[in-house]
Amino acid sequence: MSTEQALLERSESKCELCAATENLQPYAVPPASDDSAERSLLLCDTCREQIEEPEKTDPNHWRCLNDSMWSQVPAVQVMAWRMLKRLSAEGWPQDLLDMLYLDESTLAWAEAGSESGGGEQSAPHLDCNGARLEAGDTVTLTKDLNVKGANFTAKRGTAVRGISLVADNPGQIEGRVNGQQIVILTQFVKKSG
C-alpha cells in the first residue's frame, strides 16, 4: 500500500488538521527521515500553504486544532503543537497548548522542526551543574519549591519528565509536577540520566 493510500484510509479522506475533503495531498512532517505514513499526514491546500508560508497564516482557520490536536497520530500531534506554538500570541492557542500532552519522543520531534529550532541560536538552558538541558529531558528538583497559585510544594527529589524549554528565557523550563504544568528555574534542577 502506498503512503498516500495509507493516509487516505487513516484520515477517512479528510485533511487531518481541518477535516476539509478537497485537494488533499500527503505532507512529510519535517524533519522527516522518510515519507512513510507514520511521518506524514494528509493535508488540504489551505493548511499546507499556511504551514509552508507563515506570513499567510489565518489564525481563525486554525481553530480546527481544537479537535485535531486530540488525534492519536503522532504526525498530527506534532503539526498541531507547531501551529499552536506559532499562534500562541493570539491567546486561545496558548490555552489549547496548555492542554495538549505529547509523549517525550513526539515532543522532541515537534520541537526539532519548529521555527524556533533553527536560525540564530539563543543561550543554552543549563541545569544547576552546568549540564545542557534539551526538550524532552528528565530533571530532578534540587530543592523544595513553593508553586504559586497551585497551593502545593514541589518536593526536592521530584522527577520532572519530558520538560520543554522556555524559548526566550534560558533560565526557565516547563514541566508537569502533580499533574500541573509549571515553570521551573533551571538553577533548581539537575539533569537525570
CORDA-V950988 format. One line per field, one symbol per residue. phi: phi as a letter, one per 40 degrees, with the letter a starting at -180 (. if undefined). Layout:
BEGIN
phi->???
END
This chain:
BEGIN
phi->.cdccccccccffbdcbbgcbbfcacbccccccabcccbbacbccccdccccbdcccbdccccccdccccdccdccdccccccccccdcchdccccccccbbcdccccccccbccccbgccccccbccbgcccbdgcbbbcbacbcccgbfabccdgccbcgcbccdcaccbbbacbfgbcbcbcccbbbccg
END
